């Protein structure tokens, strides 16, 4: 809790008063209440969540509901128990219930005039090591949108004092979760149509963008192009420091490539550095910070794999 208060106070100190709301919220309206039927199922992983600069909505439904202990959740069921009670159930890929939570109207949730469920989170107050004192509070609003998706609007607010200066901040994020038909025999088929997890998407994108080595230990390589940080692309011709050189690959790791100079001269960019001749020098090459920033999934030595080629 203290870390959260510290972050809020730091943000308030920098911004004074600030607000943010996902623009899609204004066009995402309740079309139906969540508890109109006896049961309804939704994908655990969202098809949409706010991603705008530092503002991030949640992609995991059980986490937005404040339920973190259930593992391998793939499906969330809302089950009506009575006029004023419902339960959320968390199912794995085999449709086994791995966790559940009970909600009582007036105590755990409210129903708005538009039929949306409103669940508030506990407020938190403190100062920790921050130069002031502040409180945070929030909640979620759940309803079915015009397309049948479960819309979850997350609200986070904070207020406090920095010295004697009052400050405040607020934000609203949107997440959408596709429904899964609950007719006989259709849950498993519907589950297969659910979006993959955000983490899986990142892993897939990382695998797609990773640069694989074009040479192996023992190969002879030569530089043939170089990365230009300004244009953020590779340009023909090597860096001057390695022009007209050939190298033997001695080691390849996930962070660097170690090369031994076997032909030509290595001239470091520093004017005070000595010139190294073939047969007396080896060094490690790794990707620059500029390259990593532009290609975060390329891998540690990705730039080297793209600048050197095997001599056939």
C-alpha positions as CSV (number, residue, x, y, z in Angstrom):
1,X,0.0,0.0,0.0
2,X,2.8,2.4,0.9
3,X,4.4,2.0,-2.5
4,X,1.1,2.8,-4.2
5,X,0.7,6.0,-2.1
6,X,4.2,7.0,-2.9
7,X,3.6,6.7,-6.6
8,X,0.4,8.6,-6.4
9,X,2.0,11.5,-4.5
10,X,4.9,11.5,-6.9
11,X,2.5,11.8,-9.9
12,X,0.5,14.5,-8.1
13,X,3.6,16.4,-7.3
14,X,4.6,16.5,-11.0
15,X,1.1,17.2,-12.4
16,X,-0.8,19.1,-9.7
17,X,-4.2,18.2,-11.0
18,X,-4.7,15.8,-13.9
19,X,-7.4,13.7,-15.4
20,X,-7.4,11.0,-18.1
21,X,-10.3,9.1,-19.7
22,X,-10.1,6.6,-22.6
23,X,-11.9,8.2,-25.5
24,X,-13.7,4.9,-26.2
25,X,-15.6,5.1,-22.9
26,X,-17.8,7.9,-24.3
27,X,-19.1,5.6,-27.1
28,X,-19.2,2.4,-25.0
29,X,-22.7,2.4,-23.4
30,X,-24.6,-0.2,-21.4
31,X,-26.9,-2.2,-23.6
32,X,-27.9,-4.8,-21.0
33,X,-27.2,-5.6,-17.4
34,X,-24.7,-8.3,-16.5
35,X,-27.1,-10.2,-14.2
36,X,-30.2,-10.5,-16.4
37,X,-29.8,-14.2,-17.0
38,X,-28.9,-17.1,-14.7
39,X,-25.3,-17.4,-15.9
40,X,-23.0,-15.7,-18.4
41,X,-19.5,-16.6,-19.5
42,X,-16.7,-14.4,-20.7
43,X,-13.1,-14.9,-21.8
44,X,-10.5,-14.3,-19.2
45,X,-8.3,-12.3,-21.6
46,X,-9.5,-9.1,-23.1
47,X,-9.9,-8.2,-26.8
48,X,-9.2,-4.6,-25.9
49,X,-7.7,-2.6,-23.1
50,X,-6.6,1.1,-22.8
51,X,-3.0,1.6,-24.0
52,X,-2.2,5.3,-24.2
53,X,1.3,6.4,-23.1
54,X,1.5,5.6,-19.4
55,X,-2.2,4.8,-19.1
56,X,-2.9,1.1,-19.2
57,X,-6.1,-0.8,-18.7
58,X,-6.3,-4.4,-17.5
59,X,-6.3,-7.4,-19.9
60,X,-7.1,-10.0,-17.3
61,X,-10.7,-10.2,-16.1
62,X,-10.1,-12.1,-12.8
63,X,-7.5,-9.5,-11.8
64,X,-9.8,-6.6,-12.5
65,X,-12.3,-8.4,-10.2
66,X,-9.6,-8.4,-7.5
67,X,-9.2,-12.2,-7.7
68,X,-5.5,-13.2,-7.9
69,X,-5.2,-16.6,-6.4
70,X,-6.9,-18.7,-9.1
71,X,-4.4,-20.2,-11.5
72,X,-4.7,-21.1,-15.2
73,X,-8.0,-19.3,-15.6
74,X,-9.4,-19.3,-19.1
75,X,-13.0,-18.5,-18.5
76,X,-15.0,-16.4,-16.0
77,X,-18.6,-17.2,-15.1
78,X,-21.1,-14.8,-13.5
79,X,-23.7,-16.8,-11.7
80,X,-26.9,-15.2,-10.3
81,X,-27.7,-16.7,-6.8
82,X,-30.6,-14.5,-5.9
83,X,-32.1,-11.0,-6.5
84,X,-29.3,-9.5,-4.5
85,X,-26.4,-12.0,-4.8
86,X,-24.2,-13.3,-7.5
87,X,-20.9,-15.2,-7.7
88,X,-17.9,-15.0,-10.0
89,X,-16.4,-18.4,-10.9
90,X,-13.0,-18.9,-12.5
91,X,-12.6,-21.9,-14.8
92,X,-9.6,-23.5,-16.4
93,X,-9.3,-24.8,-19.9
94,X,-11.0,-28.1,-18.9
95,X,-13.9,-26.1,-17.4
96,X,-13.0,-27.0,-13.9
97,X,-13.7,-24.3,-11.3
98,X,-10.4,-23.2,-9.8
99,X,-11.8,-20.4,-7.6
100,X,-14.9,-18.3,-6.9
101,X,-16.1,-15.2,-5.1
102,X,-19.5,-14.3,-3.6
103,X,-21.0,-10.8,-3.9
104,X,-23.8,-9.3,-1.9
105,X,-25.7,-6.2,-3.0
106,X,-25.2,-3.2,-0.8
107,X,-22.1,-4.7,0.7
108,X,-19.9,-5.7,-2.3
109,X,-21.6,-4.0,-5.2
110,X,-24.3,-1.6,-6.3
111,X,-26.5,-1.4,-9.4
112,X,-26.5,1.9,-11.2
113,X,-29.5,3.6,-12.9
114,X,-28.2,2.3,-16.2
115,X,-28.1,-1.3,-14.9
116,X,-24.3,-1.5,-14.6
117,X,-22.7,-3.2,-11.7
118,X,-20.5,-0.9,-9.6
119,X,-17.8,-2.5,-7.4
120,X,-15.6,-0.2,-5.3
121,X,-12.2,-1.0,-4.0
122,X,-11.0,-0.1,-0.6
123,X,-9.5,3.4,-0.1
124,X,-5.9,3.7,1.0
125,X,-4.2,6.6,2.7
126,X,-0.6,7.3,3.8
127,X,2.6,9.2,3.1
128,X,5.4,6.7,3.4
129,X,8.6,8.6,2.6
130,X,6.8,11.1,0.3
131,X,6.8,14.9,1.0
132,X,3.1,14.9,1.7
133,X,0.1,12.8,2.5
134,X,-2.5,11.4,0.1
135,X,-5.3,8.9,-0.4
136,X,-6.3,6.7,-3.3
137,X,-9.6,5.0,-4.2
138,X,-11.2,3.4,-7.2
139,X,-13.5,0.8,-8.5
140,X,-14.9,-0.9,-11.6
141,X,-18.1,-0.7,-13.5
142,X,-19.3,-3.7,-15.5
143,X,-22.0,-4.0,-18.2
144,X,-22.7,-5.5,-21.6
145,X,-22.0,-3.2,-24.5
146,X,-23.9,-3.0,-27.8
147,X,-22.0,-6.0,-29.2
148,X,-22.4,-8.2,-26.2
149,X,-18.9,-7.8,-24.9
150,X,-18.4,-7.4,-21.1
151,X,-17.2,-3.8,-20.7
152,X,-15.2,-3.0,-17.6
153,X,-14.4,0.6,-16.8
154,X,-11.7,1.0,-14.3
155,X,-11.6,4.2,-12.2
156,X,-8.6,5.3,-10.2
157,X,-8.5,8.6,-8.2
158,X,-6.1,10.2,-5.8
159,X,-5.9,13.4,-3.7
160,X,-3.6,14.8,-1.1
161,X,-1.4,17.6,0.1
162,X,2.1,18.5,-0.9
163,X,3.0,20.8,1.9
164,X,0.0,23.1,2.0
165,X,-0.8,22.6,-1.7
166,X,-3.9,20.5,-2.5
167,X,-3.5,18.1,-5.5
168,X,-5.7,15.6,-7.2
169,X,-5.7,13.1,-10.1
170,X,-8.1,10.7,-11.8
171,X,-8.1,8.3,-14.6
172,X,-10.6,6.0,-16.4
173,X,-9.6,2.9,-18.4
174,X,-11.7,0.6,-20.6
175,X,-11.3,-3.2,-21.1
176,X,-13.5,-5.4,-23.3
177,X,-14.0,-9.2,-22.8
178,X,-15.8,-11.3,-25.4
179,X,-18.8,-13.5,-24.4
180,X,-18.8,-17.3,-24.6
181,X,-22.1,-19.0,-25.5
182,X,-23.2,-21.3,-22.7
183,X,-25.5,-23.6,-24.7
184,X,-25.0,-27.3,-24.4
185,X,-21.6,-28.4,-25.6
186,X,-20.6,-25.0,-26.8
187,X,-18.3,-23.8,-24.0
188,X,-15.2,-25.6,-25.1
189,X,-15.7,-24.5,-28.7
190,X,-16.3,-20.9,-27.6
191,X,-13.3,-20.9,-25.4
192,X,-11.2,-21.8,-28.4
193,X,-12.2,-18.5,-29.9
194,X,-11.1,-16.4,-26.9
195,X,-8.2,-14.0,-27.4
196,X,-4.8,-15.3,-26.2
197,X,-3.3,-13.7,-23.2
198,X,-1.5,-10.4,-23.5
199,X,1.6,-12.0,-22.2
200,X,1.4,-14.7,-24.9
201,X,0.9,-12.0,-27.6
202,X,4.1,-10.3,-26.4
203,X,6.0,-13.6,-26.4
204,X,4.8,-14.3,-29.9
205,X,5.8,-10.8,-31.1
206,X,9.2,-11.2,-29.4
207,X,9.8,-14.6,-31.1
208,X,8.8,-13.0,-34.5
209,X,11.2,-10.1,-34.2
210,X,14.1,-12.0,-32.7
211,X,17.2,-11.9,-35.0
212,X,18.7,-15.3,-35.4
213,X,22.5,-15.8,-36.0
214,X,23.6,-16.0,-39.6
215,X,26.9,-17.6,-38.7
216,X,28.3,-20.1,-36.1
217,X,31.3,-20.5,-33.9
218,X,34.4,-21.1,-36.1
219,X,33.0,-19.2,-39.1
220,X,34.9,-16.4,-40.7
221,X,32.8,-13.2,-40.9
222,X,33.1,-9.7,-42.2
223,X,31.2,-6.5,-41.6
224,X,29.1,-5.2,-44.5
225,X,26.7,-2.6,-43.1
226,X,26.1,-0.5,-40.0
227,X,23.2,0.7,-37.9
228,X,22.4,4.4,-38.1
229,X,20.8,5.6,-34.9
230,X,19.5,8.8,-36.4
231,X,17.7,7.1,-39.3
232,X,17.0,3.9,-37.2
233,X,18.0,1.7,-40.1
234,X,21.0,-0.2,-41.5
235,X,23.1,1.6,-44.1
236,X,25.5,0.0,-46.6
237,X,29.1,-0.2,-45.6
238,X,30.7,-1.1,-42.2
239,X,31.8,1.3,-39.5
240,X,35.2,2.9,-40.3
241,X,36.7,1.1,-37.2
242,X,36.1,-2.3,-38.8
243,X,36.4,-1.5,-42.5
244,X,38.3,-4.1,-44.6
245,X,38.5,-6.6,-41.7
246,X,37.7,-10.3,-41.3
247,X,37.1,-12.1,-38.0
248,X,36.8,-15.6,-36.7
249,X,33.8,-16.2,-34.5
250,X,35.0,-17.5,-31.1
251,X,31.8,-17.4,-28.9
252,X,28.1,-16.6,-29.3
253,X,26.0,-15.9,-26.2
254,X,22.5,-14.3,-25.7
255,X,24.3,-11.0,-24.9
256,X,27.3,-10.7,-27.2
257,X,29.5,-12.2,-29.9
258,X,33.3,-12.6,-29.3
259,X,35.4,-12.2,-32.5
260,X,39.1,-12.7,-33.2
261,X,40.6,-10.3,-35.8
262,X,42.3,-12.4,-38.5
263,X,42.7,-9.9,-41.4
264,X,43.0,-6.1,-41.6
265,X,43.2,-3.5,-38.7
266,X,40.8,-2.6,-36.0
267,X,40.7,1.2,-35.5
268,X,38.6,2.1,-32.4
269,X,36.7,5.4,-32.7
270,X,38.7,7.0,-29.9
271,X,41.7,8.8,-31.2
272,X,43.7,7.8,-28.1
273,X,43.1,4.1,-28.6
274,X,45.8,2.0,-30.3
275,X,45.3,0.3,-33.7
276,X,45.0,-3.4,-33.4
277,X,46.4,-5.8,-36.0
278,X,45.3,-9.2,-37.1
279,X,46.5,-12.1,-35.0
280,X,46.9,-10.1,-31.8
281,X,43.4,-8.9,-30.9
282,X,39.9,-10.3,-30.0
283,X,36.9,-8.5,-28.5
284,X,33.2,-8.8,-27.8
285,X,30.6,-7.1,-29.9
286,X,27.0,-6.4,-28.6
287,X,24.0,-4.3,-29.6
288,X,24.0,-0.6,-28.9
289,X,21.5,1.1,-26.7
290,X,20.0,2.9,-29.7
291,X,19.5,-0.4,-31.5
292,X,17.9,-2.1,-28.5
293,X,15.5,0.8,-28.0
294,X,14.3,0.5,-31.6
295,X,14.4,-3.3,-31.7
296,X,13.5,-4.4,-28.2
297,X,12.8,-8.0,-29.2
298,X,15.8,-8.5,-31.5
299,X,17.9,-10.2,-28.8
300,X,21.2,-9.1,-27.1
301,X,23.5,-9.6,-30.2
302,X,20.9,-8.9,-32.8
303,X,22.7,-5.9,-34.2
304,X,25.9,-8.0,-34.7
305,X,24.0,-10.7,-36.5
306,X,22.7,-8.0,-38.9
307,X,26.0,-6.2,-39.4
308,X,28.3,-9.1,-40.0
309,X,27.9,-11.9,-42.6
310,X,29.7,-15.2,-43.1
311,X,32.5,-15.3,-45.7
312,X,31.8,-18.2,-48.0
